[in-house]
Amino acid sequence: MTNRLAAATSPYLQQHAENPVDWWEWGPEAFEEARRRDVPVLLSVGYAACHWCQVLEAC
């Protein structure tokens, strides 16, 4: 399963392309979708998952 980040040009974003979260890149499309759905925008400032986070993500 891949999310929208699979098409990202950033290597950092691409490493989260297999993440089960439906991430959107920063941009007008993400804000437009949040407005349309009337949901908050949750911002990930970036992270590098530790080993155990990666293990849990794989479950």
PQR file of N, CA, C, O and H, with PARSE charges and radii, in Angstrom:
ATOM      1  N   MET A   1       0.847  -1.182   0.000 -0.4000 1.5000
ATOM      2  CA  MET A   1       0.000   0.000   0.000 -0.0000 2.0000
ATOM      3  C   MET A   1       0.887   1.239   0.000  0.5500 1.7000
ATOM      4  O   MET A   1       1.778   1.368   0.840 -0.5500 1.4000
ATOM      5  N   THR A   2       0.652   2.126  -0.916 -0.4000 1.5000
ATOM      6  CA  THR A   2       1.395   3.385  -0.918 -0.0000 2.0000
ATOM      7  C   THR A   2       0.418   4.542  -0.790  0.5500 1.7000
ATOM      8  O   THR A   2      -0.768   4.414  -1.096 -0.5500 1.4000
ATOM      9  H   THR A   2      -0.072   2.021  -1.598  0.4000 1.0000
ATOM     10  N   ASN A   3       0.929   5.654  -0.339 -0.4000 1.5000
ATOM     11  CA  ASN A   3       0.110   6.858  -0.219 -0.0000 2.0000
ATOM     12  C   ASN A   3       0.599   7.896  -1.231  0.5500 1.7000
ATOM     13  O   ASN A   3       1.428   7.590  -2.088 -0.5500 1.4000
ATOM     14  H   ASN A   3       1.892   5.758  -0.090  0.4000 1.0000
ATOM     15  N   ARG A   4       0.100   9.083  -1.133 -0.4000 1.5000
ATOM     16  CA  ARG A   4       0.446  10.159  -2.083 -0.0000 2.0000
ATOM     17  C   ARG A   4       1.932  10.505  -2.103  0.5500 1.7000
ATOM     18  O   ARG A   4       2.423  11.061  -3.086 -0.5500 1.4000
ATOM     19  H   ARG A   4      -0.573   9.332  -0.437  0.4000 1.0000
ATOM     20  N   LEU A   5       2.636  10.191  -1.055 -0.4000 1.5000
ATOM     21  CA  LEU A   5       4.049  10.556  -0.993 -0.0000 2.0000
ATOM     22  C   LEU A   5       4.912   9.725  -1.940  0.5500 1.7000
ATOM     23  O   LEU A   5       6.082  10.049  -2.142 -0.5500 1.4000
ATOM     24  H   LEU A   5       2.237   9.739  -0.256  0.4000 1.0000
ATOM     25  N   ALA A   6       4.369   8.678  -2.514 -0.4000 1.5000
ATOM     26  CA  ALA A   6       5.133   7.872  -3.472 -0.0000 2.0000
ATOM     27  C   ALA A   6       5.552   8.711  -4.676  0.5500 1.7000
ATOM     28  O   ALA A   6       6.562   8.415  -5.315 -0.5500 1.4000
ATOM     29  H   ALA A   6       3.418   8.414  -2.350  0.4000 1.0000
ATOM     30  N   ALA A   7       4.790   9.751  -4.988 -0.4000 1.5000
ATOM     31  CA  ALA A   7       5.108  10.612  -6.133 -0.0000 2.0000
ATOM     32  C   ALA A   7       5.912  11.845  -5.727  0.5500 1.7000
ATOM     33  O   ALA A   7       6.211  12.685  -6.576 -0.5500 1.4000
ATOM     34  H   ALA A   7       3.970   9.992  -4.469  0.4000 1.0000
ATOM     35  N   ALA A   8       6.263  11.970  -4.464 -0.4000 1.5000
ATOM     36  CA  ALA A   8       6.997  13.148  -3.985 -0.0000 2.0000
ATOM     37  C   ALA A   8       8.413  13.174  -4.558  0.5500 1.7000
ATOM     38  O   ALA A   8       9.000  12.130  -4.844 -0.5500 1.4000
ATOM     39  H   ALA A   8       6.021  11.288  -3.775  0.4000 1.0000
ATOM     40  N   THR A   9       8.942  14.362  -4.718 -0.4000 1.5000
ATOM     41  CA  THR A   9      10.318  14.487  -5.207 -0.0000 2.0000
ATOM     42  C   THR A   9      11.320  14.475  -4.056  0.5500 1.7000
ATOM     43  O   THR A   9      12.512  14.258  -4.275 -0.5500 1.4000
ATOM     44  H   THR A   9       8.466  15.209  -4.485  0.4000 1.0000
ATOM     45  N   SER A  10      10.851  14.704  -2.844 -0.4000 1.5000
ATOM     46  CA  SER A  10      11.723  14.738  -1.677 -0.0000 2.0000
ATOM     47  C   SER A  10      12.043  13.318  -1.197  0.5500 1.7000
ATOM     48  O   SER A  10      11.129  12.530  -0.953 -0.5500 1.4000
ATOM     49  H   SER A  10       9.883  14.880  -2.666  0.4000 1.0000
ATOM     50  N   PRO A  11      13.327  12.985  -1.060 -0.5600 1.5000
ATOM     51  CA  PRO A  11      13.690  11.662  -0.535  0.2800 2.0000
ATOM     52  C   PRO A  11      13.133  11.439   0.872  0.5500 1.7000
ATOM     53  O   PRO A  11      12.756  10.321   1.221 -0.5500 1.4000
ATOM     54  N   TYR A  12      13.080  12.501   1.679 -0.4000 1.5000
ATOM     55  CA  TYR A  12      12.527  12.373   3.035 -0.0000 2.0000
ATOM     56  C   TYR A  12      11.060  11.956   2.960  0.5500 1.7000
ATOM     57  O   TYR A  12      10.638  11.042   3.669 -0.5500 1.4000
ATOM     58  H   TYR A  12      13.386  13.410   1.395  0.4000 1.0000
ATOM     59  N   LEU A  13      10.279  12.624   2.101 -0.4000 1.5000
ATOM     60  CA  LEU A  13       8.864  12.279   1.993 -0.0000 2.0000
ATOM     61  C   LEU A  13       8.688  10.883   1.400  0.5500 1.7000
ATOM     62  O   LEU A  13       7.808  10.138   1.829 -0.5500 1.4000
ATOM     63  H   LEU A  13      10.622  13.367   1.526  0.4000 1.0000
ATOM     64  N   GLN A  14       9.504  10.528   0.436 -0.4000 1.5000
ATOM     65  CA  GLN A  14       9.387   9.215  -0.192 -0.0000 2.0000
ATOM     66  C   GLN A  14       9.606   8.076   0.799  0.5500 1.7000
ATOM     67  O   GLN A  14       9.037   6.998   0.634 -0.5500 1.4000
ATOM     68  H   GLN A  14      10.219  11.134   0.087  0.4000 1.0000
ATOM     69  N   GLN A  15      10.422   8.302   1.819 -0.4000 1.5000
ATOM     70  CA  GLN A  15      10.654   7.217   2.773 -0.0000 2.0000
ATOM     71  C   GLN A  15       9.404   6.910   3.595  0.5500 1.7000
ATOM     72  O   GLN A  15       9.359   5.897   4.293 -0.5500 1.4000
ATOM     73  H   GLN A  15      10.885   9.178   1.953  0.4000 1.0000
ATOM     74  N   HIS A  16       8.386   7.775   3.518 -0.4000 1.5000
ATOM     75  CA  HIS A  16       7.123   7.534   4.230 -0.0000 2.0000
ATOM     76  C   HIS A  16       5.992   7.149   3.277  0.5500 1.7000
ATOM     77  O   HIS A  16       4.823   7.156   3.661 -0.5500 1.4000
ATOM     78  H   HIS A  16       8.423   8.598   2.951  0.4000 1.0000
ATOM     79  N   ALA A  17       6.340   6.818   2.047 -0.4000 1.5000
ATOM     80  CA  ALA A  17       5.331   6.471   1.041 -0.0000 2.0000
ATOM     81  C   ALA A  17       4.603   5.170   1.363  0.5500 1.7000
ATOM     82  O   ALA A  17       3.478   4.968   0.905 -0.5500 1.4000
ATOM     83  H   ALA A  17       7.290   6.813   1.735  0.4000 1.0000
ATOM     84  N   GLU A  18       5.214   4.297   2.133 -0.4000 1.5000
ATOM     85  CA  GLU A  18       4.576   3.029   2.504 -0.0000 2.0000
ATOM     86  C   GLU A  18       3.853   3.134   3.846  0.5500 1.7000
ATOM     87  O   GLU A  18       3.279   2.155   4.323 -0.5500 1.4000
ATOM     88  H   GLU A  18       6.128   4.461   2.505  0.4000 1.0000
ATOM     89  N   ASN A  19       3.880   4.297   4.440 -0.4000 1.5000
ATOM     90  CA  ASN A  19       3.232   4.521   5.733 -0.0000 2.0000
ATOM     91  C   ASN A  19       1.721   4.388   5.571  0.5500 1.7000
ATOM     92  O   ASN A  19       1.180   4.844   4.564 -0.5500 1.4000
ATOM     93  H   ASN A  19       4.347   5.092   4.052  0.4000 1.0000
ATOM     94  N   PRO A  20       1.019   3.776   6.530 -0.5600 1.5000
ATOM     95  CA  PRO A  20      -0.430   3.608   6.396  0.2800 2.0000
ATOM     96  C   PRO A  20      -1.227   4.904   6.567  0.5500 1.7000
ATOM     97  O   PRO A  20      -2.445   4.900   6.388 -0.5500 1.4000
ATOM     98  N   VAL A  21      -0.571   5.992   6.903 -0.4000 1.5000
ATOM     99  CA  VAL A  21      -1.252   7.281   7.034 -0.0000 2.0000
ATOM    100  C   VAL A  21      -1.430   7.886   5.638  0.5500 1.7000
ATOM    101  O   VAL A  21      -0.532   7.798   4.801 -0.5500 1.4000
ATOM    102  H   VAL A  21       0.419   5.995   7.048  0.4000 1.0000
ATOM    103  N   ASP A  22      -2.565   8.488   5.397 -0.4000 1.5000
ATOM    104  CA  ASP A  22      -2.847   9.109   4.098 -0.0000 2.0000
ATOM    105  C   ASP A  22      -2.244  10.517   4.062  0.5500 1.7000
ATOM    106  O   ASP A  22      -2.968  11.512   4.069 -0.5500 1.4000
ATOM    107  H   ASP A  22      -3.295   8.560   6.077  0.4000 1.0000
ATOM    108  N   TRP A  23      -0.913  10.586   4.023 -0.4000 1.5000
ATOM    109  CA  TRP A  23      -0.210  11.872   4.038 -0.0000 2.0000
ATOM    110  C   TRP A  23      -0.435  12.639   2.749  0.5500 1.7000
ATOM    111  O   TRP A  23      -0.575  12.057   1.673 -0.5500 1.4000
ATOM    112  H   TRP A  23      -0.325   9.777   4.017  0.4000 1.0000
ATOM    113  N   TRP A  24      -0.467  13.948   2.878 -0.4000 1.5000
ATOM    114  CA  TRP A  24      -0.488  14.856   1.723 -0.0000 2.0000
ATOM    115  C   TRP A  24       0.742  15.742   1.840  0.5500 1.7000
ATOM    116  O   TRP A  24       1.155  16.096   2.944 -0.5500 1.4000
ATOM    117  H   TRP A  24      -0.354  14.421   3.752  0.4000 1.0000
ATOM    118  N   GLU A  25       1.322  16.095   0.711 -0.4000 1.5000
ATOM    119  CA  GLU A  25       2.404  17.083   0.735 -0.0000 2.0000
ATOM    120  C   GLU A  25       1.809  18.446   1.064  0.5500 1.7000
ATOM    121  O   GLU A  25       0.629  18.696   0.816 -0.5500 1.4000
ATOM    122  H   GLU A  25       0.987  15.807  -0.185  0.4000 1.0000
ATOM    123  N   TRP A  26       2.633  19.317   1.621 -0.4000 1.5000
ATOM    124  CA  TRP A  26       2.218  20.686   1.932 -0.0000 2.0000
ATOM    125  C   TRP A  26       1.858  21.385   0.637  0.5500 1.7000
ATOM    126  O   TRP A  26       2.652  21.395  -0.304 -0.5500 1.4000
ATOM    127  H   TRP A  26       3.591  19.114   1.823  0.4000 1.0000
ATOM    128  N   GLY A  27       0.693  21.959   0.577 -0.4000 1.5000
ATOM    129  CA  GLY A  27       0.310  22.681  -0.624 -0.0000 2.0000
ATOM    130  C   GLY A  27      -1.168  22.998  -0.632  0.5500 1.7000
ATOM    131  O   GLY A  27      -1.911  22.535   0.235 -0.5500 1.4000
ATOM    132  H   GLY A  27       0.049  21.951   1.342  0.4000 1.0000
ATOM    133  N   PRO A  28      -1.598  23.777  -1.595 -0.5600 1.5000
ATOM    134  CA  PRO A  28      -2.990  24.221  -1.644  0.2800 2.0000
ATOM    135  C   PRO A  28      -3.989  23.074  -1.741  0.5500 1.7000
ATOM    136  O   PRO A  28      -5.101  23.171  -1.220 -0.5500 1.4000
ATOM    137  N   GLU A  29      -3.596  21.983  -2.407 -0.4000 1.5000
ATOM    138  CA  GLU A  29      -4.519  20.854  -2.550 -0.0000 2.0000
ATOM    139  C   GLU A  29      -4.869  20.255  -1.192  0.5500 1.7000
ATOM    140  O   GLU A  29      -6.021  19.897  -0.947 -0.5500 1.4000
ATOM    141  H   GLU A  29      -2.693  21.904  -2.830  0.4000 1.0000
ATOM    142  N   ALA A  30      -3.882  20.147  -0.314 -0.4000 1.5000
ATOM    143  CA  ALA A  30      -4.125  19.575   1.012 -0.0000 2.0000
ATOM    144  C   ALA A  30      -5.080  20.460   1.811  0.5500 1.7000
ATOM    145  O   ALA A  30      -5.986  19.958   2.476 -0.5500 1.4000
ATOM    146  H   ALA A  30      -2.946  20.438  -0.513  0.4000 1.0000
ATOM    147  N   PHE A  31      -4.879  21.765   1.747 -0.4000 1.5000
ATOM    148  CA  PHE A  31      -5.742  22.677   2.490 -0.0000 2.0000
ATOM    149  C   PHE A  31      -7.148  22.728   1.890  0.5500 1.7000
ATOM    150  O   PHE A  31      -8.140  22.853   2.608 -0.5500 1.4000
ATOM    151  H   PHE A  31      -4.143  22.173   1.207  0.4000 1.0000
ATOM    152  N   GLU A  32      -7.213  22.632   0.582 -0.4000 1.5000
ATOM    153  CA  GLU A  32      -8.511  22.618  -0.084 -0.0000 2.0000
ATOM    154  C   GLU A  32      -9.313  21.379   0.330  0.5500 1.7000
ATOM    155  O   GLU A  32     -10.511  21.468   0.598 -0.5500 1.4000
ATOM    156  H   GLU A  32      -6.408  22.530  -0.002  0.4000 1.0000
ATOM    157  N   GLU A  33      -8.650  20.242   0.380 -0.4000 1.5000
ATOM    158  CA  GLU A  33      -9.318  18.999   0.796 -0.0000 2.0000
ATOM    159  C   GLU A  33      -9.763  19.067   2.253  0.5500 1.7000
ATOM    160  O   GLU A  33     -10.854  18.608   2.592 -0.5500 1.4000
ATOM    161  H   GLU A  33      -7.676  20.170   0.163  0.4000 1.0000
ATOM    162  N   ALA A  34      -8.931  19.631   3.105 -0.4000 1.5000
ATOM    163  CA  ALA A  34      -9.308  19.773   4.518 -0.0000 2.0000
ATOM    164  C   ALA A  34     -10.522  20.690   4.657  0.5500 1.7000
ATOM    165  O   ALA A  34     -11.427  20.406   5.442 -0.5500 1.4000
ATOM    166  H   ALA A  34      -8.045  20.003   2.830  0.4000 1.0000
ATOM    167  N   ARG A  35     -10.544  21.774   3.908 -0.4000 1.5000
ATOM    168  CA  ARG A  35     -11.706  22.669   3.938 -0.0000 2.0000
ATOM    169  C   ARG A  35     -12.962  21.951   3.433  0.5500 1.7000
ATOM    170  O   ARG A  35     -14.036  22.061   4.026 -0.5500 1.4000
ATOM    171  H   ARG A  35      -9.809  22.004   3.271  0.4000 1.0000
ATOM    172  N   ARG A  36     -12.808  21.217   2.332 -0.4000 1.5000
ATOM    173  CA  ARG A  36     -13.941  20.512   1.747 -0.0000 2.0000
ATOM    174  C   ARG A  36     -14.531  19.494   2.727  0.5500 1.7000
ATOM    175  O   ARG A  36     -15.749  19.351   2.834 -0.5500 1.4000
ATOM    176  H   ARG A  36     -11.936  21.128   1.851  0.4000 1.0000
ATOM    177  N   ARG A  37     -13.641  18.788   3.441 -0.4000 1.5000
ATOM    178  CA  ARG A  37     -14.092  17.768   4.388 -0.0000 2.0000
ATOM    179  C   ARG A  37     -14.372  18.329   5.778  0.5500 1.7000
ATOM    180  O   ARG A  37     -14.886  17.623   6.646 -0.5500 1.4000
ATOM    181  H   ARG A  37     -12.652  18.905   3.355  0.4000 1.0000
ATOM    182  N   ASP A  38     -14.034  19.603   5.987 -0.4000 1.5000
ATOM    183  CA  ASP A  38     -14.197  20.255   7.285 -0.0000 2.0000
ATOM    184  C   ASP A  38     -13.459  19.494   8.393  0.5500 1.7000
ATOM    185  O   ASP A  38     -14.023  19.170   9.438 -0.5500 1.4000
ATOM    186  H   ASP A  38     -13.617  20.177   5.282  0.4000 1.0000
ATOM    187  N   VAL A  39     -12.187  19.224   8.126 -0.4000 1.5000
ATOM    188  CA  VAL A  39     -11.333  18.523   9.088 -0.0000 2.0000
ATOM    189  C   VAL A  39     -10.080  19.358   9.336  0.5500 1.7000
ATOM    190  O   VAL A  39      -9.696  20.156   8.482 -0.5500 1.4000
ATOM    191  H   VAL A  39     -11.729  19.487   7.277  0.4000 1.0000
ATOM    192  N   PRO A  40      -9.441  19.188  10.487 -0.5600 1.5000
ATOM    193  CA  PRO A  40      -8.217  19.943  10.760  0.2800 2.0000
ATOM    194  C   PRO A  40      -7.051  19.406   9.935  0.5500 1.7000
ATOM    195  O   PRO A  40      -7.063  18.261   9.482 -0.5500 1.4000
ATOM    196  N   VAL A  41      -6.066  20.241   9.753 -0.4000 1.5000
ATOM    197  CA  VAL A  41      -4.815  19.845   9.109 -0.0000 2.0000
ATOM    198  C   VAL A  41      -3.844  19.469  10.218  0.5500 1.7000
ATOM    199  O   VAL A  41      -3.535  20.285  11.087 -0.5500 1.4000
ATOM    200  H   VAL A  41      -6.056  21.171  10.121  0.4000 1.0000
ATOM    201  N   LEU A  42      -3.369  18.238  10.184 -0.4000 1.5000
ATOM    202  CA  LEU A  42      -2.369  17.786  11.145 -0.0000 2.0000
ATOM    203  C   LEU A  42      -1.025  17.846  10.446  0.5500 1.7000
ATOM    204  O   LEU A  42      -0.839  17.233   9.394 -0.5500 1.4000
ATOM    205  H   LEU A  42      -3.620  17.575   9.479  0.4000 1.0000
ATOM    206  N   LEU A  43      -0.108  18.564  11.010 -0.4000 1.5000
ATOM    207  CA  LEU A  43       1.178  18.813  10.369 -0.0000 2.0000
ATOM    208  C   LEU A  43       2.260  17.942  10.987  0.5500 1.7000
ATOM    209  O   LEU A  43       2.472  17.964  12.199 -0.5500 1.4000
ATOM    210  H   LEU A  43      -0.258  19.062  11.864  0.4000 1.0000
ATOM    211  N   SER A  44       2.935  17.183  10.154 -0.4000 1.5000
ATOM    212  CA  SER A  44       4.104  16.430  10.605 -0.0000 2.0000
ATOM    213  C   SER A  44       5.319  17.266  10.245  0.5500 1.7000
ATOM    214  O   SER A  44       5.591  17.503   9.068 -0.5500 1.4000
ATOM    215  H   SER A  44       2.763  17.164   9.169  0.4000 1.0000
ATOM    216  N   VAL A  45       6.033  17.703  11.239 -0.4000 1.5000
ATOM    217  CA  VAL A  45       7.194  18.554  11.018 -0.0000 2.0000
ATOM    218  C   VAL A  45       8.385  17.709  10.576  0.5500 1.7000
ATOM    219  O   VAL A  45       9.437  18.237  10.213 -0.5500 1.4000
ATOM    220  H   VAL A  45       5.812  17.511  12.195  0.4000 1.0000
ATOM    221  N   GLY A  46       8.211  16.438  10.611 -0.4000 1.5000
ATOM    222  CA  GLY A  46       9.250  15.521  10.174 -0.0000 2.0000
ATOM    223  C   GLY A  46       9.721  14.658  11.324  0.5500 1.7000
ATOM    224  O   GLY A  46       9.802  15.095  12.472 -0.5500 1.4000
ATOM    225  H   GLY A  46       7.358  16.009  10.906  0.4000 1.0000
ATOM    226  N   TYR A  47      10.021  13.451  10.989 -0.4000 1.5000
ATOM    227  CA  TYR A  47      10.548  12.552  11.998 -0.0000 2.0000
ATOM    228  C   TYR A  47      11.322  11.440  11.311  0.5500 1.7000
ATOM    229  O   TYR A  47      11.083  11.115  10.148 -0.5500 1.4000
ATOM    230  H   TYR A  47       9.955  13.096  10.057  0.4000 1.0000
ATOM    231  N   ALA A  48      12.220  10.886  12.030 -0.4000 1.5000
ATOM    232  CA  ALA A  48      12.901   9.680  11.590 -0.0000 2.0000
ATOM    233  C   ALA A  48      12.537   8.625  12.622  0.5500 1.7000
ATOM    234  O   ALA A  48      12.879   8.756  13.798 -0.5500 1.4000
ATOM    235  H   ALA A  48      12.414  11.149  12.975  0.4000 1.0000
ATOM    236  N   ALA A  49      11.859   7.605  12.194 -0.4000 1.5000
ATOM    237  CA  ALA A  49      11.361   6.601  13.126 -0.0000 2.0000
ATOM    238  C   ALA A  49      12.506   5.767  13.696  0.5500 1.7000
ATOM    239  O   ALA A  49      13.439   5.387  12.988 -0.5500 1.4000
ATOM    240  H   ALA A  49      11.582   7.499  11.239  0.4000 1.0000
ATOM    241  N   CYS A  50      12.405   5.498  14.981 -0.4000 1.5000
ATOM    242  CA  CYS A  50      13.380   4.625  15.616 -0.0000 2.0000
ATOM    243  C   CYS A  50      13.095   3.179  15.196  0.5500 1.7000
ATOM    244  O   CYS A  50      12.084   2.905  14.550 -0.5500 1.4000
ATOM    245  H   CYS A  50      11.647   5.806  15.556  0.4000 1.0000
ATOM    246  N   HIS A  51      13.951   2.300  15.550 -0.4000 1.5000
ATOM    247  CA  HIS A  51      13.794   0.892  15.168 -0.0000 2.0000
ATOM    248  C   HIS A  51      12.455   0.332  15.618  0.5500 1.7000
ATOM    249  O   HIS A  51      11.764  -0.319  14.835 -0.5500 1.4000
ATOM    250  H   HIS A  51      14.773   2.523  16.074  0.4000 1.0000
ATOM    251  N   TRP A  52      12.079   0.575  16.869 -0.4000 1.5000
ATOM    252  CA  TRP A  52      10.847  -0.020  17.386 -0.0000 2.0000
ATOM    253  C   TRP A  52       9.611   0.613  16.755  0.5500 1.7000
ATOM    254  O   TRP A  52       8.596  -0.064  16.593 -0.5500 1.4000
ATOM    255  H   TRP A  52      12.641   1.104  17.505  0.4000 1.0000
ATOM    256  N   CYS A  53       9.668   1.872  16.400 -0.4000 1.5000
ATOM    257  CA  CYS A  53       8.552   2.489  15.674 -0.0000 2.0000
ATOM    258  C   CYS A  53       8.389   1.830  14.313  0.5500 1.7000
ATOM    259  O   CYS A  53       7.269   1.596  13.857 -0.5500 1.4000
ATOM    260  H   CYS A  53      10.492   2.422  16.531  0.4000 1.0000
ATOM    261  N   GLN A  54       9.502   1.534  13.672 -0.4000 1.5000
ATOM    262  CA  GLN A  54       9.437   0.865  12.373 -0.0000 2.0000
ATOM    263  C   GLN A  54       8.885  -0.543  12.509  0.5500 1.7000
ATOM    264  O   GLN A  54       8.126  -1.001  11.655 -0.5500 1.4000
ATOM    265  H   GLN A  54      10.412   1.724  14.042  0.4000 1.0000
ATOM    266  N   VAL A  55       9.264  -1.230  13.582 -0.4000 1.5000
ATOM    267  CA  VAL A  55       8.742  -2.573  13.829 -0.0000 2.0000
ATOM    268  C   VAL A  55       7.229  -2.511  14.032  0.5500 1.7000
ATOM    269  O   VAL A  55       6.494  -3.316  13.459 -0.5500 1.4000
ATOM    270  H   VAL A  55       9.880  -0.857  14.276  0.4000 1.0000
ATOM    271  N   LEU A  56       6.760  -1.558  14.846 -0.4000 1.5000
ATOM    272  CA  LEU A  56       5.328  -1.430  15.104 -0.0000 2.0000
ATOM    273  C   LEU A  56       4.566  -1.026  13.850  0.5500 1.7000
ATOM    274  O   LEU A  56       3.439  -1.473  13.635 -0.5500 1.4000
ATOM    275  H   LEU A  56       7.357  -0.904  15.310  0.4000 1.0000
ATOM    276  N   GLU A  57       5.168  -0.191  13.030 -0.4000 1.5000
ATOM    277  CA  GLU A  57       4.510   0.235  11.794 -0.0000 2.0000
ATOM    278  C   GLU A  57       4.292  -0.951  10.869  0.5500 1.7000
ATOM    279  O   GLU A  57       3.313  -0.983  10.123 -0.5500 1.4000
ATOM    280  H   GLU A  57       6.083   0.172  13.205  0.4000 1.0000
ATOM    281  N   ALA A  58       5.185  -1.919  10.907 -0.4000 1.5000
ATOM    282  CA  ALA A  58       5.092  -3.082  10.034 -0.0000 2.0000
ATOM    283  C   ALA A  58       4.002  -4.063  10.471  0.5500 1.7000
ATOM    284  O   ALA A  58       3.621  -4.950   9.707 -0.5500 1.4000
ATOM    285  H   ALA A  58       5.981  -1.893  11.512  0.4000 1.0000
ATOM    286  N   CYS A  59       3.511  -3.905  11.680 -0.4000 1.5000
ATOM    287  CA  CYS A  59       2.467  -4.832  12.185 -0.0000 2.0000
ATOM    288  C   CYS A  59       1.139  -4.618  11.513  0.5500 1.7000
ATOM    289  O   CYS A  59       0.171  -5.311  11.824 -0.5500 1.4000
ATOM    290  H   CYS A  59       3.820  -3.185  12.300  0.4000 1.0000
TER
END
